[in-house]
Amino acid sequence: MRKNEERVTKINDMRDKLAKKLADPALYEDTKAGELATWNKKYAEVMDGLNRAEAMWMASLEKLEKAQNA
């Protein structure tokens, strides 16, 4: 459970850094279209990873609760 929680925290940090990068107006200049596409793809990958990590974390919490109630 702790590993899953740490993974979620790490991915959240990555997401925050990417969001900050994507908030930079300079990234949206015509000359940086390829770079923008790359950062958007990375952000989508991080969000997918975050969804999976959160699901694993919740599953581990449910197992822990069941074990404690047994």
C-alpha positions as CSV (number, residue, x, y, z in Angstrom):
1,M,0.0,0.0,0.0
2,R,2.8,2.4,0.9
3,K,4.6,1.8,-2.4
4,N,1.4,2.5,-4.3
5,E,0.9,5.7,-2.3
6,E,4.5,6.8,-3.0
7,R,3.9,6.0,-6.7
8,V,0.8,8.2,-6.8
9,T,2.7,11.0,-5.1
10,K,5.6,10.8,-7.6
11,I,3.3,10.8,-10.6
12,N,1.3,13.7,-9.2
13,D,4.6,15.6,-8.9
14,M,5.4,14.7,-12.5
15,R,1.9,15.9,-13.6
16,D,2.4,19.2,-11.8
17,K,5.7,19.8,-13.5
18,L,4.3,19.0,-16.9
19,A,1.2,21.2,-16.3
20,K,3.6,24.1,-15.4
21,K,5.5,23.5,-18.7
22,L,2.2,23.4,-20.7
23,A,1.1,26.6,-19.1
24,D,4.0,28.5,-20.6
25,P,2.6,30.7,-23.4
26,A,5.8,30.5,-25.4
27,L,5.2,26.8,-25.9
28,Y,2.1,27.8,-28.0
29,E,4.0,29.8,-30.6
30,D,3.8,28.4,-34.2
31,T,7.5,27.6,-34.2
32,K,7.1,25.2,-31.2
33,A,4.2,23.1,-32.5
34,G,6.3,19.9,-32.4
35,E,7.5,20.5,-28.9
36,L,3.9,21.2,-27.8
37,A,2.8,17.9,-29.3
38,T,5.6,16.1,-27.4
39,W,4.7,17.7,-24.1
40,N,1.0,17.0,-24.6
41,K,1.8,13.3,-25.3
42,K,3.9,13.1,-22.1
43,Y,1.1,14.7,-20.1
44,A,-1.4,12.2,-21.5
45,E,1.0,9.3,-20.6
46,V,1.4,10.6,-17.1
47,M,-2.3,11.0,-16.6
48,D,-2.8,7.4,-17.8
49,G,-0.2,6.2,-15.3
50,L,-1.8,8.2,-12.6
51,N,-5.1,6.6,-13.2
52,R,-3.6,3.2,-13.1
53,A,-1.5,4.0,-9.9
54,E,-4.6,5.3,-8.1
55,A,-6.5,2.2,-9.0
56,M,-3.7,0.0,-7.6
57,W,-3.5,2.1,-4.5
58,M,-7.3,1.9,-3.9
59,A,-7.2,-1.9,-4.5
60,S,-4.4,-2.2,-1.9
61,L,-6.4,-0.1,0.6
62,E,-9.4,-2.4,0.1
63,K,-7.2,-5.5,0.8
64,L,-5.8,-3.9,3.9
65,E,-9.3,-3.0,5.2
66,K,-10.5,-6.5,4.6
67,A,-7.5,-8.0,6.3
68,Q,-8.0,-5.7,9.3
69,N,-11.7,-6.6,9.5
70,A,-11.1,-10.4,9.3
